[in-house]
Amino acid sequence: MKSIIRFLKFVILFLIVQKGYSQDSDFHVYLSLGQSNMEGYAKIEPQDKLNVNPRFQVLATVNCPEMGREMGKWYTAVPPLCRCTTGLTPIDYFGRTMVSNLPEKIKIGVINVAVGGCKIELFDKNNFETYVAGSPDWLKNIVKEYDGNPYARLVAMAKIAQQKGVIKGILLHQGESNTGDTLWPQKVKIVYDNLIKDLNLDPKKVPLLSGETVNEDQNGKCSSMNKIIAKLPQVIPNAYVISSKGCKAEPDFLHFNVDGYRELGRRYAEKMLSLSGYALSNGKEPFIVQAPLGFDVADPNAKQGKIETVTYESKTVGSVRKATVYTPPGFNKKKKYPVLYLLHGIGGDEKEWLNGGNPQVILDNLYAEGKIEPMIVVMPNGRAMKDDSAAGNIMDPEKVKAFSVFEQDLLHDLIPFIEKKYPVLKDREHRAIAGLSMGGGQSLNFGLGNLDKFDWVGAFSAAPNTKMPQDLLPNPEEAKKKLKLLWISCGDKDWLIENSTRTHDYLSKNNVPHIYYIEPGVHDFKVWKNGLYMFSQFLFKPVDQSKFASYTILGNLAQTNIRNAEYPQILPDNRVIFKMKAPEASRLQIDLGKKYDMVRDSEGLWTVTTNVINPGFNYYSLLIDGVAVADPASKSFYGMGRMASGIEIPNKEGDFYTLKNVPHGEVRIKQYFSKVTNSWREMYVYTPPGYENASEKYPVLYLLHGGGEDQTGWSSQGKANLILDNLIAENKAKPMLIVMLDGNVAGSAGFNENALKTFENELKTEAVPFVEINFKAAKDPKNRALAGLSMGGLQTLYAGIKNSDMFSSIGVFSSGWWANNSALSEPQYEFMKNNAATINSNIKELWISMGGKEDIAYENCKIMMKKFDEMGIKYKYSEYPGGHTWPVWRHDLFKFAPLLFN
């Protein structure tokens, strides 16, 4: 008892001293408690003491003279963080991860009170004495370091911390000593509730993060306890379980080793960062990407705005109508304010936002944090008709029509009324419009349709009333000049997401700056409240449009995903998120030309976000412990000499290969027996629209793939059929057959004289005759063309030049005779030199293209063209940046096809 009295005297004295400090909202404090894994069992290594950011602080909970630490004072969080002789804990790397992913102004403080081997009962303030009395002496000795009451020490230290910072969360790691105790979640709740009450905390804003014991995948002796820990969120609504899957253990299989603590600490931090609204910054400037926990909970310390209902006369409707108006905290009639018009959905009215979204609470909290500009928010009834109630059949055509009529009511009745009744700024720069669902469609329709009236436009889960993009914004250039912010957000599981996606695609294609924000969720207020929280922070102040692409949580599904696969996801700036489950793997990577290490998260999933990926088609591989395989979540393509994954990245310049509502040809698969290779072979043949009923013969383009690919490449990866469909529909290319051959000839490598000669024979004696017998193909040279990429380009040069009497046009994409292989190239140049006049006479179009300087064939091609110049060979050259890739070759076909058969 005397020791407790001495401790209480210390606390009172310390609190008196602390009165000189003011609370810093940017100093985030976390309480941690538990048993040995929170206390710190692993030996601290030199790296754990190095480079600890001074923004990461620990409050000493015991005196450690040998370390120069005094109880109740803050120090840079160099381990140990619990007591003087304890080891590394998850809290060490929790704090390090937090400060590295939060803005520089935010500091992290931790208070760690833990006792190895204790049950959770030790922290039950009403029953701990009985538990301690029956404990072994070694546990009693540890408890004595906390003056006999670890819970009281934690609370006392927390109150000291509250004089300087704000408690943001409680971190728990305990359970080994309670293994099998099904009442453990209820016992934890007692401790949590006491902490909330004793520290005057809001349980909606202060989460409890509880880590699993050593997992069964590490042979954890207490891993069965994890099934009980998993039930904690059912008892404490604001509790979250941190997975220990993959976190390495000590040989006793009770404690984590240093690597396990580091990883577990990072996982605590990742969850807390998410709850705080931040994403992992990966070395970039941190910023809020979603509303933090408790953003919509009233803060008793925050000043409040005012809500009132107003009525105005609507000449448009011919009646008096209602609107709800929010004026900000400290509203001053002598000051002029900007205005946000906030619209409801099809089933709501002027009260829907108040009833479901708490906008006044969200905005009050943001004002208190200094994150938004003072503004008036007007929430009208967007159903502009005399009976504007949401009663009855809300889908009645007259009621639906009234939502479009509201545009005139808004512009000619409501806005003039607001600008007369309230002190507002009347220019477009100080007027914003946003809404949810049907109101989101209205916001886009009215805002983008009246760019002289609105500078800020937001749509949360826009409904099908949203106009088609070309009608919504027929003049993208005007929007670029006038709009400060165009915001489009939606939940990833919202059945109406297509409306948002098509608008985003159109805006991206036309380079209109906007934020396209996808988040986990459906069509509900959870999504819309987050939309308001994020959108409102941009309003009526300078914005950096270069960062717009960073504001999203999720990306769009890649069109190359297999059915129902949720990843890969493509972010607005063409970075890609990969996520997959591989519980037995020790290392996962994504190889997209550059290898990206995937990180195992707290759910046992592996995740990585890449750098920006080139638009168009890209091969990639999944590396599992170093072995390259196809990603089961993506479609596979034959490339790189094997089946590989492919991902289609949106390309604003890729309209020419988009599937459109135009007449379509067919791709037919044909097998034929080749006497040259003495084997059955396969070709893909594109027949143009109307082929089946046509009487005329069609010209033919023989189109060759590159090394490591086959006859499927130009159809699957190259989209040759769609390119020709679109060109033919626009009368930019003649209807033609495209024969996509297999350039791999059995028993020969693709880059030597024998292989090239074999392919030449295959083309002349087998493929061309087969096509001209089995298809409506014109049989004269002027109606034949030959083209190929990379290896196919060499085959084209060899077979096309040597047989210029067979082809009128030749296309060479990303290829050229090798400068360092004179044994192969010199005979070709010699042949061309001796037959230059014939080649120039026969080949009407010799078209050479490259993917810019980054194309691996670029230098060879330059040397080859110089040779052509010296020999007087006529050719045309084209260049399209992108390297040695399918996006370049698609563009090559798009440019080459219109030149043929004219």
PABAFI-261898 format. One record per residue (C-alpha): x, y, z. Coordinates in steps of 0.02 Angstrom, whole numbers, padded with zeros to 5 digits, always signed. Layout:
// PABAFI-261898
XYZ/...
This chain:
// PABAFI-261898
+00000+00000+00000/+00142+00120+00039/+00215+00094-00134/+00048+00133-00215/+00032+00294-00111/+00208+00345-00163/+00163+00312-00345/+00002+00415-00335/+00100+00560-00257/+00220+00551-00405/+00077+00556-00530/-00005+00706-00446/+00161+00799-00442/+00196+00755-00624/+00025+00812-00681/+00052+00980-00596/+00215+00999-00692/+00131+00946-00854/+00003+01086-00845/+00128+01195-00934/+00109+01089-01090/-00030+01107-01219/-00103+00956-01308/-00034+00930-01484/-00161+00852-01603/-00016+00795-01712/+00060+00692-01572/-00025+00522-01586/-00009+00410-01434/-00036+00221-01428/-00055+00115-01273/+00015-00062-01280/-00010-00201-01157/+00001-00389-01146/+00120-00528-01097/+00292-00584-01155/+00273-00554-01342/+00222-00375-01307/+00351-00360-01169/+00488-00410-01292/+00565-00583-01291/+00685-00573-01439/+00862-00510-01421/+00883-00332-01485/+01002-00325-01633/+01113-00176-01681/+01002-00131-01829/+00855-00109-01709/+00945+00032-01618/+01001+00124-01773/+00914+00266-01863/+00765+00279-01747/+00670+00434-01802/+00654+00561-01658/+00470+00577-01711/+00449+00404-01634/+00444+00424-01445/+00421+00309-01296/+00356+00361-01126/+00458+00272-00992/+00344+00172-00880/+00481+00127-00755/+00642+00209-00700/+00796+00147-00794/+00947+00242-00724/+01069+00139-00828/+00980+00199-00984/+00958+00376-00921/+00769+00357-00924/+00650+00423-00793/+00473+00361-00773/+00343+00477-00849/+00460+00561-00973/+00472+00547-01162/+00625+00480-01254/+00669+00433-01433/+00604+00255-01450/+00768+00160-01451/+00734-00014-01381/+00697-00083-01256/+00525-00002-01251/+00447-00097-01107/+00564-00108-00957/+00750-00089-00934/+00803-00266-00983/+00664-00324-01099/+00690-00363-01283/+00625-00313-01453/+00436-00297-01467/+00310-00276-01609/+00292-00096-01549/+00468-00054-01609/+00423-00082-01791/+00245-00023-01768/+00314+00149-01726/+00448+00148-01860/+00321+00102-01993/+00198+00233-01933/+00320+00379-01939/+00387+00327-02110/+00211+00330-02183/+00140+00484-02099/+00169+00669-02134/+00324+00745-02054/+00219+00849-01934/+00146+00694-01851/+00239+00613-01707/+00206+00441-01633/+00215+00403-01448/+00199+00231-01367/+00171+00175-01189/+00210-00008-01159/+00157-00098-01000/+00174-00286-01018/+00211-00432-00904/+00280-00596-00972/+00175-00749-00933/+00024-00654-00867/-00157-00688-00902/-00272-00550-00960/-00343-00549-00783/-00189-00451-00728/-00260-00296-00815/-00435-00312-00739/-00427-00167-00617/-00561-00240-00504/-00494-00417-00490/-00307-00409-00522/-00258-00421-00338/-00334-00594-00321/-00245-00649-00480/-00077-00580-00423/-00095-00659-00251/-00105-00832-00330/+00037-00802-00453/+00216-00870-00445/+00351-00763-00368/+00434-00721-00535/+00273-00640-00596/+00249-00549-00431/+00425-00478-00448/+00386-00407-00621/+00222-00335-00557/+00318-00247-00418/+00409-00145-00550/+00239-00067-00584/+00209-00037-00397/+00097-00190-00393/-00032-00129-00519/+00014-00133-00706/-00159-00070-00758/-00146+00082-00643/+00029+00117-00709/-00036+00111-00888/-00178+00230-00848/-00066+00349-00751/+00060+00356-00893/-00082+00378-01020/-00147+00528-00923/+00026+00604-00927/+00031+00572-01115/-00138+00654-01137/-00065+00817-01075/+00044+00819-01228/-00039+00711-01361/-00197+00621-01413/-00226+00435-01383/-00267+00357-01551/-00268+00171-01516/-00237+00025-01399/-00122-00118-01451/-00138-00287-01367/-00037-00446-01381/-00092-00574-01255/-00175-00744-01253/-00043-00877-01234/-00077-00890-01047/-00265-00894-01081/-00259-01026-01217/-00425-01118-01225/-00515-00984-01123/-00674-00952-01223/-00716-00804-01109/-00555-00715-01158/-00643-00592-01278/-00763-00539-01139/-00617-00519-01018/-00525-00410-01145/-00682-00306-01163/-00681-00270-00976/-00503-00204-00990/-00542-00105-01147/-00700-00028-01076/-00608+00022-00917/-00470+00107-01016/-00599+00200-01121/-00691+00258-00965/-00539+00299-00858/-00456+00399-00996/-00616+00481-01059/-00594+00411-01234/-00721+00387-01372/-00732+00200-01415/-00785+00244-01593/-00622+00335-01619/-00500+00227-01521/-00482+00052-01593/-00411-00102-01510/-00284-00198-01616/-00250-00373-01552/-00114-00483-01626/-00125-00670-01648/-00010-00788-01555/+00125-00882-01652/+00029-00954-01800/+00001-01137-01840/+00105-01114-01998/+00252-01086-01880/+00201-01234-01769/+00140-01114-01634/+00107-01206-01471/-00037-01088-01431/-00101-01066-01608/-00271-01139-01559/-00297-00977-01461/-00307-00882-01625/-00482-00950-01657/-00536-00869-01494/-00444-00707-01532/-00535-00704-01699/-00700-00680-01605/-00642-00519-01523/-00723-00403-01654/-00890-00486-01614/-00875-00425-01435/-00788-00258-01463/-00854-00174-01621/-00697-00071-01644/-00575-00215-01624/-00462-00282-01762/-00360-00442-01764/-00182-00435-01832/-00132-00595-01919/+00030-00681-01872/+00035-00793-02026/+00213-00807-02087/+00287-00714-01938/+00437-00818-01889/+00453-00894-01716/+00586-00940-01589/+00624-01126-01565/+00506-01129-01415/+00361-01094-01537/+00286-00977-01407/+00379-00819-01450/+00417-00730-01612/+00597-00704-01661/+00667-00535-01712/+00606-00553-01892/+00436-00605-01830/+00423-00453-01715/+00474-00336-01855/+00344-00407-01973/+00206-00414-01841/+00243-00234-01792/+00228-00179-01973/+00060-00266-01983/-00005-00175-01830/+00051-00014-01915/-00027-00055-02083/-00197-00082-02002/-00182+00075-01898/-00129+00178-02048/-00281+00115-02142/-00395+00158-01997/-00314+00331-01993/-00353+00357-02178/-00175+00335-02244/-00106+00212-02370/+00072+00148-02365/+00168+00290-02445/+00314+00184-02512/+00432+00330-02493/+00314+00457-02570/+00234+00605-02483/+00100+00534-02366/-00078+00596-02381/-00253+00547-02328/-00336+00429-02452/-00494+00390-02353/-00591+00452-02203/-00514+00400-02037/-00601+00306-01899/-00728+00417-01810/-00735+00550-01947/-00926+00551-01936/-00937+00548-01745/-00976+00712-01660/-00829+00787-01566/-00890+00874-01407/-00739+00989-01415/-00773+01045-01594/-00873+01200-01633/-01034+01163-01722/-01114+01235-01876/-01300+01268-01891/-01434+01173-01986/-01593+01259-02042/-01735+01229-02164/-01777+01368-02285/-01916+01390-02411/-01905+01476-02579/-02024+01515-02719/-01992+01411-02874/-02057+01487-03035/-01996+01332-03125/-02112+01218-03025/-02244+01345-02979/-02237+01310-02792/-02143+01349-02633/-02004+01224-02606/-01890+01174-02461/-01702+01159-02441/-01589+01117-02294/-01445+01237-02265/-01286+01212-02163/-01189+01365-02108/-01014+01336-02040/-00953+01360-01860/-00925+01544-01825/-01039+01596-01968/-01027+01784-01991/-01155+01879-02094/-01025+02012-02133/-00914+01885-02219/-00949+01809-02390/-00942+01621-02413/-00928+01496-02557/-01072+01374-02579/-01083+01186-02605/-01248+01121-02674/-01263+00942-02609/-01393+00831-02693/-01483+00674-02635/-01530+00509-02720/-01689+00450-02805/-01769+00391-02644/-01727+00545-02540/-01767+00728-02518/-01690+00881-02437/-01667+00782-02274/-01585+00626-02345/-01406+00683-02314/-01450+00733-02135/-01539+00570-02099/-01409+00455-02174/-01246+00548-02190/-01218+00668-02045/-01139+00797-02160/-01142+00928-02023/-01038+00815-01909/-00915+00773-02047/-00893+00956-02091/-00884+01015-01909/-00743+00891-01877/-00651+00945-02033/-00666+01128-01981/-00599+01085-01809/-00447+01003-01892/-00422+01151-02010/-00443+01040-02163/-00581+01132-02257/-00628+01308-02305/-00781+01387-02222/-00928+01360-02339/-01117+01357-02344/-01192+01190-02393/-01364+01188-02474/-01458+01023-02479/-01611+01047-02591/-01749+00931-02648/-01691+00877-02820/-01862+00815-02873/-01930+00973-02955/-02119+00948-02954/-02264+01008-02847/-02276+00844-02752/-02090+00824-02724/-02103+00696-02584/-02013+00529-02594/-02177+00439-02558/-02260+00316-02675/-02178+00248-02832/-02013+00341-02839/-01981+00266-03011/-02139+00344-03083/-02089+00426-03250/-02152+00597-03192/-02048+00588-03034/-01895+00531-03129/-01919+00671-03256/-01927+00796-03112/-01744+00763-03074/-01694+00835-03242/-01818+00980-03223/-01723+01024-03064/-01582+01096-03170/-01691+01246-03212/-01755+01260-03033/-01576+01259-02970/-01509+01387-03092/-01656+01507-03098/-01738+01492-02928/-01632+01412-02791/-01461+01489-02827/-01533+01666-02842/-01628+01637-02678/-01473+01578-02585/-01369+01721-02653/-01501+01845-02593/-01530+01770-02420/-01350+01727-02372/-01184+01821-02386/-01108+01718-02526/-00980+01739-02663/-01074+01735-02828/-00940+01687-02954/-00917+01512-03025/-00749+01492-02935/-00845+01491-02770/-00987+01376-02820/-00981+01185-02811/-01106+01047-02844/-01101+00865-02789/-01222+00725-02753/-01252+00542-02723/-01329+00416-02844/-01466+00508-02940/-01395+00669-02867/-01224+00617-02930/-01294+00604-03105/-01376+00774-03084/-01212+00849-03024/-01120+00787-03178/-01260+00837-03296/-01288+01009-03221/-01109+01048-03171/-01027+00998-03334/-01173+01068-03432/-01152+01237-03350/-00966+01268-03337/-01002+01453-03323/-01090+01419-03158/-00986+01284-03070/-00799+01265-03045/-00807+01111-02933/-00908+00956-02979/-00923+00793-02882/-01020+00632-02910/-01033+00493-02781/-01097+00330-02860/-01178+00419-03007/-01341+00337-03065/-01397+00293-03243/-01472+00468-03263/-01292+00521-03301/-01283+00574-03482/-01173+00478-03603/-00997+00550-03596/-00997+00632-03768/-01162+00719-03723/-01104+00757-03547/-00947+00846-03604/-00948+00877-03792/-00810+01007-03775/-00672+00931-03665/-00556+01077-03698/-00676+01197-03612/-00680+01086-03459/-00490+01081-03453/-00485+01271-03449/-00626+01302-03326/-00642+01159-03200/-00540+01165-03041/-00596+00992-02988/-00700+00852-03062/-00724+00711-02938/-00800+00541-02979/-00809+00407-02843/-00895+00240-02822/-00890+00079-02721/-00806-00067-02809/-00957-00180-02778/-01085-00048-02830/-01196-00116-02969/-01196+00059-03045/-01007+00075-03061/-01019+00063-03250/-01087+00240-03255/-00933+00305-03167/-00813+00198-03267/-00877+00253-03438/-00866+00436-03386/-00690+00411-03320/-00636+00321-03479/-00700+00465-03587/-00615+00595-03478/-00451+00499-03481/-00457+00478-03669/-00481+00667-03686/-00351+00712-03554/-00477+00801-03442/-00401+00811-03266/-00511+00725-03138/-00506+00613-02986/-00575+00439-03012/-00592+00367-02837/-00638+00183-02813/-00660+00116-02637/-00719-00045-02557/-00908-00038-02541/-01081-00044-02618/-01218+00083-02652/-01237+00156-02478/-01196+00299-02361/-01034+00221-02304/-00966+00260-02477/-01055+00427-02496/-00997+00494-02327/-00819+00451-02372/-00846+00539-02538/-00904+00697-02451/-00759+00689-02327/-00631+00678-02467/-00714+00795-02593/-00747+00937-02472/-00562+00953-02427/-00520+01006-02605/-00650+01142-02619/-00617+01328-02636/-00428+01320-02621/-00282+01286-02738/-00271+01107-02802/-00127+01011-02879/-00199+00920-03028/-00038+00823-03051/-00082+00722-02896/-00260+00680-02946/-00216+00503-03001/-00152+00461-02826/-00322+00485-02744/-00401+00314-02744/-00402+00159-02635/-00437+00028-02768/-00411+00020-02954/-00514-00043-03100/-00508-00227-03140/-00396-00263-03287/-00495-00321-03439/-00371-00465-03451/-00425-00534-03281/-00512-00702-03283/-00695-00701-03231/-00725-00650-03048/-00540-00612-03016/-00527-00454-02910/-00343-00426-02949/-00241-00362-03039/-00316-00188-03022/-00259-00039-03124/-00246+00129-03037/-00289+00291-03129/-00105+00329-03162/-00077+00154-03234/+00010+00083-03083/-00051-00094-03050/-00099-00178-02887/-00068-00365-02879/-00136-00467-02734/-00141-00656-02716/-00143-00793-02587/+00003-00914-02582/+00017-00975-02401/+00158-01098-02435/+00270-00980-02534/+00420-00899-02453/+00442-00767-02588/+00329-00696-02724/+00376-00572-02861/+00291-00495-03011/+00402-00483-03165/+00347-00346-03285/+00518-00319-03360/+00561-00255-03187/+00543-00374-03040/+00431-00315-02897/+00442-00400-02727/+00271-00439-02655/+00239-00414-02469/+00138-00531-02362/+00004-00434-02267/-00088-00466-02105/-00218-00573-02193/-00088-00690-02265/-00105-00612-02439/+00040-00556-02547/+00026-00380-02618/+00127-00259-02722/+00093-00098-02815/+00202-00073-02968/+00271+00084-03047/+00176+00159-03194/+00158+00027-03331/+00158+00065-03517/-00017+00078-03593/-00079-00067-03697/-00035-00251-03686/+00107-00308-03571/+00172-00482-03536/+00209-00524-03356/+00255-00673-03247/+00222-00724-03070/+00382-00784-02986/+00351-00909-02847/+00514-00942-02755/+00604-00894-02915/+00501-01002-03034/+00410-00905-03172/+00229-00958-03195/+00070-00884-03266/-00038-00789-03143/-00199-00890-03119/-00296-00726-03100/-00256-00666-03277/-00282-00732-03451/-00131-00821-03523/-00050-00793-03692/+00085-00885-03787/+00234-00770-03773/+00415-00778-03714/+00416-00958-03778/+00284-01015-03653/+00113-00977-03586/+00130-00810-03495/+00012-00690-03412/-00040-00532-03499/-00116-00371-03434/-00205-00240-03539/-00169-00064-03474/-00291+00073-03529/-00223+00172-03674/-00300+00341-03717/-00223+00321-03890/-00295+00147-03911/-00465+00190-03981/-00416+00110-04146/-00415-00065-04069/-00568-00043-03955/-00717-00159-03980/-00847-00045-04059/-01024-00056-04124/-00970-00082-04305/-00983-00231-04423/-00861-00366-04369/-00762-00493-04465/-00715-00666-04403/-00554-00752-04352/-00553-00930-04419/-00434-01066-04364/-00374-01180-04502/-00261-01333-04497/-00164-01390-04648/-00031-01520-04683/+00139-01452-04735/+00255-01555-04842/+00395-01435-04799/+00390-01475-04612/+00304-01644-04636/+00179-01596-04500/+00007-01526-04470/+00013-01338-04449/-00111-01204-04400/-00152-01030-04462/-00274-00897-04401/-00367-00808-04541/-00463-00646-04522/-00607-00627-04645/-00684-00453-04657/-00867-00406-04627/-00978-00469-04769/-00853-00601-04824/-00975-00747-04817/-01095-00672-04944/-00967-00586-05053/-00933-00639-05232/-00771-00542-05255/-00596-00600-05213/-00506-00513-05070/-00326-00454-05058/-00221-00543-04926/-00099-00481-04794/+00014-00620-04727/+00057-00563-04550/+00197-00638-04446/+00228-00641-04258/+00390-00621-04161/+00509-00739-04074/+00435-00841-03932/+00258-00814-04000/+00149-00907-04124/+00001-00890-04242/-00114-00837-04099/-00012-00679-04063/-00083-00555-04188/-00262-00603-04144/-00246-00619-03954/-00110-00495-03910/-00115-00387-04066/-00305-00367-04088/-00279-00369-04277/-00461-00412-04309/-00526-00262-04209/-00401-00145-04291/-00460-00197-04464/-00645-00195-04414/-00627-00013-04360/-00522+00040-04510/-00642-00041-04633/-00793+00037-04545/-00713+00209-04566/-00666+00174-04748/-00483+00194-04702/-00429+00022-04760/-00488-00095-04895/-00577-00256-04841/-00442-00390-04840/-00397-00560-04775/-00263-00567-04642/-00172-00733-04632/-00081-00753-04466/+00046-00892-04489/+00150-00993-04368/+00328-00934-04400/+00404-01072-04294/+00467-01204-04414/+00508-01373-04338/+00688-01413-04299/+00759-01242-04342/+00802-01091-04238/+00715-00935-04299/+00866-00825-04334/+00979-00918-04455/+00986-00945-04642/+00917-01122-04634/+00766-01070-04531/+00732-00921-04642/+00745-01029-04798/+00629-01160-04723/+00501-01027-04682/+00515-00954-04857/+00474-01125-04930/+00331-01148-04807/+00258-00981-04857/+00275-01003-05045/+00233-01186-05069/+00111-01221-04927/+00030-01071-04842/-00006-00959-04992/-00075-01100-05101/-00183-01163-04957/-00258-00990-04930/-00290-00962-05115/-00380-01129-05130/-00483-01120-04970/-00526-00934-04961/-00592-00801-05077/-00417-00737-05104/-00352-00639-05253/-00203-00730-05328/-00098-00592-05408/+00052-00504-05328/-00033-00335-05319/-00159-00412-05198/-00031-00493-05084/+00064-00409-04942/+00185-00477-04812/+00227-00403-04642/+00299-00458-04477/+00368-00400-04311/+00540-00436-04238/+00581-00616-04291/+00435-00603-04412/+00514-00445-04480/+00672-00543-04525/+00564-00676-04607/+00474-00539-04703/+00638-00462-04761/+00705-00631-04816/+00551-00705-04901/+00476-00541-04960/+00632-00466-05039/+00685-00629-05120/+00509-00651-05190/+00465-00473-05236/+00368-00542-05383/+00243-00617-05258/+00207-00465-05148/+00167-00284-05185/+00193-00221-05007/+00310-00267-04865/+00300-00211-04683/+00448-00229-04565/+00403-00191-04382/+00540-00176-04250/+00665-00276-04350/+00819-00264-04459/+00967-00367-04515/+01088-00390-04372/+01240-00279-04386/+01346-00404-04287/+01300-00554-04396/+01379-00517-04563/+01372-00700-04612/+01183-00685-04616/+01160-00504-04668/+01291-00479-04803/+01217-00605-04926/+01049-00518-04906/+01124-00347-04942/+01220-00419-05090/+01058-00490-05162/+00969-00324-05139/+01112-00227-05218/+01109-00338-05370/+00919-00331-05385/+00881-00153-05327/+00789-00102-05484/+00678-00256-05480/+00640-00235-05295/+00595-00051-05316/+00485-00094-05466/+00392-00237-05383/+00375-00177-05204/+00258-00027-05207/+00263-00005-05018/+00417-00052-04916/+00366+00014-04745/+00486+00005-04598/+00436+00054-04420/+00518+00057-04250/+00464+00081-04070/+00581+00227-04041/+00757+00224-03973/+00705+00106-03833/+00664-00028-03962/+00796-00165-03951/+00802-00173-04142/+00826+00015-04162/+01015+00019-04196/+01010-00131-04313/+00870-00047-04410/+00965+00117-04424/+01116+00026-04497/+01004-00072-04615/+00916+00083-04680/+01084+00166-04710/+01129+00015-04817/+00964+00033-04909/+01003+00215-04944/+01172+00169-05014/+01093+00038-05128/+00951+00152-05182/+00815+00042-05106/+00655+00144-05087/+00566+00133-04920/+00463+00234-04796/+00505+00246-04611/+00389+00270-04463/+00423+00283-04277/+00305+00263-04129/+00374+00268-03951/+00351+00116-03842/+00497+00001-03872/+00488-00180-03925/+00308-00208-03870/+00134-00252-03931/+00066-00074-03909/+00193-00020-04042/+00151-00165-04160/-00036-00134-04145/-00002+00045-04199/+00109-00018-04340/-00034-00122-04411/-00153+00024-04389/-00038+00134-04495/+00017+00001-04620/-00152-00076-04667/-00224+00085-04746/-00073+00091-04865/-00112-00079-04942/-00193-00126-05105/-00229+00050-05166/
